[in-house]
Amino acid sequence: MKINEVLLFELYFDDLQLAIKDRIVQQVGSDVSEIPTEEFRKSLADDGFLMSTDELIKALNDMEVIDSADENSIVPKGKIANDVTDPDAEDQGVDVGAMADDQALGAVKDNLPQ
């Protein structure tokens, strides 16, 4: 490869990374937790970055800007997939406030003279 070809190749990938980061930031800013992979790929193609879904997923994983990606959806870093956060699910956790109240009350009772 000639030096010019190497530089063009590197510039292309620098531009691709900037375009990917820009698209991810736009999606994260709009409160979307999952991005459809095909829609994301098409938006990059509109900017001149033609690639297959597999190439896109590899580029995303190499950049470390996502938590997960497959042929259906992309989950940006810091977001939780929709199937993990179900607002209709019952609260399965412990009431931490009630536990703290019980512990504080127990500590006060232990310090009272008997």
Secondary structure, 3 states (H helix, E strand, C coil): CCHHHHHHHHHHHHHHHHHHHHHHHHHHHCCCCCEEHHHHHHHHHHCCCCCCHHHHHHHHHHHCCEEEECCCEEEECCCCCCCCCCCCCCCCCCCHHHHHHHHHHHHHHHHCCC
